[in-house]
Amino acid sequence: MEEPAISELLRDEPITDEKFNLQTLPGIGADTANMLKSDGIDTVDDLLELGEKGLQKYRGVGKHKAEMIISAIESMNTGGQ
């Protein structure tokens, strides 16, 4: 089964540094969102600061998923361009 393209999962408008629902990002489910929130990670900037290596320290987040999350954020911030 093929995963949907990141562009299909993104919102059209750029996101800001305000708190948002982490589960709107591809690769972040309820468990991962709860782990991140419990560590104070709840903004786009928090995730970008954490980076791919930092995301990989969370249970269930491997290299591919971390890359997908960061790529989705970067695409959202540029309006999907």
Protein Blocks (a to p, Z undefined) as FASTA:
>chain_A
ZZddfklmpcfbdcdfbdcdfklpghiafklmmmmmmnopabfklmmmnommlmmmpghi
afklmmmmmmmmmmmmnooZZ
